[in-house]
């Protein structure tokens, strides 16, 4: 019995080391604030630990483990949402999960971290107004019209700024990560 407990502990410690950051990012992607993501990540790993101890989870490979942990995290997230009286359908959650898989892929944490470092570097070369627009759009979830009103701009100006900014960020990311240039992919 002691050997089984040690084996479970080794598996679980590896799960935490390899997947904790990914689970936290996934929860942030779902819409959790950083403190909520911290709490739900911990709750997710506690639930995963119980599954490992009971033998309900058998480690197959990294992709399967990441999928299992995402499922546990999504379940915890949905329970937290429902406890607050808010509703999200399983179909919406499944669509969000599919978007995450497409975004993060099965490339692993190292490539994700590389992408984040590259994006942070690219954002350092963006002007203050563009950073403000990005923050209002993605953090505050304002519409382009609301952003325009807040920054005393025309909605077309916000749309143009975003189009140029995203093209600049895409070009920078392609260069940093040696991605194929968009024109080469389509041409």
Buried (B, 14 or more C-beta within 10 A) or exposed (E): EEEEEEEBEEBBEEBBEBBBBBBBBBBBBBEBEEEBBEBBBBBBBEBBBEBBBEEEBEEEEBEEBBBBBBEBBBBBBBEBBEEEEEEBEEEEBEEBBEEBBEEBEEEBBEEBEEBEEBBEEBBEEBEEEBEEBBEBBEEEEBEBEBBBBBBEBEBEBBBEBBEEBEEBBBBBBBEBEEBEEEEEEEE
